[in-house]
């Protein structure tokens, strides 16, 4: 029988880190979880912008970027940070057929992702209204994410589409919690000093 935490993980969904998560990467993070099964889970952190621009990354790949020159890449997670994934608005995403010949993957109605260099080159020429380049991803092994949810490291919530491409990353965590019906002010505070002292 599936645990309650396992039953909650009907992707796609949002994961919001609780204040007890002190890891610098995941502290107050919001993860767009796109896949979960018995073998593991993966997604992308929505509120970790880097200081590197999409233009700079594409220049290294000899791809010309026609979009906003100041658009930054985001650190999607600590796993394979050298791997780029582009998430972008795609009006016909839900109509695409997923198969070995299809390089883009629909993740939500009107939203697709790709790790294919050809797709990135095509999108760079005429960027869609919403596009985000993630470096790396957040990944969990078998049973790991469920264990973290059980110990209250994560709050599971519904997709808040306005937050996927939000540019004010400081607002993403509280707004995602609000979307899940949680007031951030009601969560117990947790600081590194508390942890060192063994205080909950």
C-alpha positions as CSV (number, residue, x, y, z in Angstrom):
1,X,0.0,0.0,0.0
2,X,1.3,3.5,-0.9
3,X,2.1,5.8,2.0
4,X,0.1,9.1,2.2
5,X,3.3,11.0,1.1
6,X,3.6,8.7,-2.0
7,X,-0.1,9.3,-2.9
8,X,0.5,13.1,-2.7
9,X,3.1,13.0,-5.4
10,X,1.0,13.1,-8.5
11,X,3.3,15.2,-10.7
12,X,3.6,17.9,-11.9
13,X,3.4,19.8,-8.6
14,X,5.4,22.2,-6.4
15,X,7.6,21.3,-3.5
16,X,8.3,24.1,-0.9
17,X,11.2,23.6,1.5
18,X,10.3,24.1,5.1
19,X,12.5,26.3,7.3
20,X,14.2,23.3,8.8
21,X,15.9,22.7,5.5
22,X,19.3,24.5,5.9
23,X,21.1,23.2,2.8
24,X,22.2,26.5,1.0
25,X,20.8,25.3,-2.3
26,X,17.4,24.1,-1.0
27,X,16.8,26.7,1.8
28,X,13.5,28.4,1.0
29,X,13.5,26.7,-2.4
30,X,10.5,25.9,-4.6
31,X,10.9,22.9,-6.9
32,X,8.8,22.2,-9.9
33,X,8.6,18.5,-9.6
34,X,8.0,16.9,-13.0
35,X,8.6,13.2,-12.4
36,X,8.1,10.8,-9.5
37,X,8.0,7.0,-9.4
38,X,9.4,4.1,-7.4
39,X,12.8,4.6,-8.8
40,X,13.2,8.3,-8.1
41,X,12.1,11.9,-8.7
42,X,13.4,15.0,-10.4
43,X,12.5,18.6,-11.0
44,X,13.9,22.1,-11.2
45,X,14.4,24.8,-8.6
46,X,12.4,27.8,-9.6
47,X,14.1,30.5,-7.4
48,X,17.9,30.1,-7.8
49,X,19.0,32.6,-10.5
50,X,22.7,32.6,-11.4
51,X,24.8,35.6,-12.4
52,X,25.4,34.0,-15.8
53,X,23.2,35.1,-18.7
54,X,21.6,32.9,-21.3
55,X,23.4,34.9,-23.9
56,X,26.8,34.1,-22.4
57,X,26.0,30.4,-22.2
58,X,24.8,30.3,-25.8
59,X,27.8,32.2,-27.1
60,X,30.0,29.4,-25.7
61,X,27.9,27.0,-27.8
62,X,28.1,29.3,-30.9
63,X,24.4,30.0,-30.8
64,X,23.1,33.5,-31.3
65,X,20.6,34.7,-28.7
66,X,17.9,37.1,-30.0
67,X,16.1,37.6,-26.6
68,X,16.7,39.8,-23.7
69,X,20.5,40.1,-23.3
70,X,20.1,40.3,-19.5
71,X,18.1,37.2,-19.0
72,X,19.9,35.0,-16.5
73,X,20.1,31.2,-16.4
74,X,18.8,29.4,-13.3
75,X,20.5,26.7,-11.2
76,X,17.9,23.9,-11.5
77,X,19.6,21.7,-9.0
78,X,22.9,20.3,-7.8
79,X,22.7,17.2,-10.0
80,X,24.7,17.5,-13.3
81,X,25.1,21.3,-13.3
82,X,26.8,21.1,-16.7
83,X,23.5,19.8,-18.2
84,X,21.2,22.5,-19.6
85,X,17.4,22.1,-19.8
86,X,15.2,24.7,-21.4
87,X,11.6,25.2,-20.2
88,X,9.4,27.2,-22.5
89,X,5.9,28.3,-23.4
90,X,4.6,26.0,-26.2
91,X,1.0,26.6,-27.3
92,X,0.7,23.1,-28.8
93,X,2.6,21.3,-26.0
94,X,-0.4,19.0,-25.1
95,X,-0.8,18.0,-28.7
96,X,2.8,16.8,-29.2
97,X,3.4,13.0,-29.4
98,X,6.2,11.8,-27.1
99,X,8.4,9.3,-28.8
100,X,12.0,8.6,-29.8
101,X,11.8,11.1,-32.7
102,X,10.4,13.9,-30.5
103,X,13.0,16.0,-28.8
104,X,10.6,18.2,-26.7
105,X,8.5,16.9,-23.8
106,X,5.2,18.5,-22.8
107,X,5.1,19.0,-19.0
108,X,2.0,21.2,-18.6
109,X,-0.6,22.5,-21.0
110,X,1.2,25.2,-23.0
111,X,4.6,24.3,-21.5
112,X,7.4,22.0,-22.8
113,X,11.0,21.3,-22.0
114,X,14.0,20.1,-24.0
115,X,17.7,19.2,-23.5
116,X,18.2,19.1,-27.3
117,X,20.8,21.5,-28.7
118,X,18.8,21.9,-31.9
119,X,15.7,23.0,-29.9
120,X,17.8,25.5,-28.0
121,X,19.2,26.9,-31.2
122,X,15.7,27.2,-32.7
123,X,14.3,28.9,-29.6
124,X,17.2,31.3,-29.3
125,X,16.4,32.7,-32.8
126,X,12.9,33.6,-31.8
127,X,12.4,33.2,-28.1
128,X,8.8,32.4,-26.9
129,X,7.2,34.8,-24.4
130,X,8.3,32.6,-21.5
131,X,11.6,30.7,-21.5
132,X,14.0,29.6,-18.8
133,X,17.3,27.9,-19.1
134,X,18.1,25.6,-16.1
135,X,21.6,24.3,-15.3
136,X,21.4,21.0,-13.5
137,X,18.4,19.6,-11.8
138,X,17.1,18.5,-8.4
139,X,17.0,14.7,-8.2
140,X,16.1,12.1,-5.5
141,X,16.8,8.4,-5.5
142,X,14.5,5.6,-4.7
143,X,12.3,6.5,-1.7
144,X,14.4,9.5,-0.8
145,X,11.9,12.2,-1.5
146,X,9.0,10.4,0.3
147,X,11.3,10.1,3.3
148,X,12.1,13.8,3.2
149,X,8.3,14.7,3.0
150,X,7.5,12.4,5.9
151,X,10.1,14.2,8.1
152,X,8.5,17.5,7.0
153,X,11.3,18.9,4.9
154,X,8.9,19.6,2.1
155,X,5.4,20.9,1.7
156,X,3.6,19.6,-1.3
157,X,1.4,22.1,-3.2
158,X,-0.4,22.6,-6.6
159,X,1.2,24.3,-9.6
160,X,1.0,28.1,-9.5
161,X,1.7,28.8,-13.1
162,X,2.6,32.5,-12.5
163,X,5.6,31.4,-10.4
164,X,7.2,29.1,-13.0
165,X,8.7,32.1,-14.8
166,X,8.6,34.6,-12.0
167,X,11.5,37.1,-12.1
168,X,11.3,38.2,-8.5
169,X,12.8,35.1,-6.9
170,X,12.4,36.4,-3.4
171,X,8.6,36.2,-3.7
172,X,8.4,32.7,-5.2
173,X,8.7,30.8,-1.9
174,X,6.0,32.7,0.1
175,X,3.6,32.8,-2.9
176,X,4.0,29.1,-3.5
177,X,3.2,28.4,0.1
178,X,0.2,30.7,-0.1
179,X,-1.0,28.7,-3.1
180,X,-0.8,25.6,-0.9
181,X,-2.8,27.3,1.8
182,X,0.1,27.8,4.1
183,X,1.0,31.1,5.8
184,X,4.9,31.3,5.9
185,X,4.6,33.2,9.2
186,X,3.0,30.2,10.8
187,X,5.9,27.9,10.0
188,X,8.3,27.3,12.9
189,X,11.5,29.3,12.6
190,X,14.7,27.3,12.2
191,X,18.2,28.8,12.0
192,X,21.7,27.3,11.9
193,X,22.2,28.4,15.5
194,X,19.1,26.4,16.5
195,X,20.4,23.4,14.7
196,X,23.8,23.6,16.4
197,X,22.2,23.8,19.8
198,X,19.8,21.0,19.1
199,X,16.8,23.3,19.4
200,X,13.6,22.5,17.4
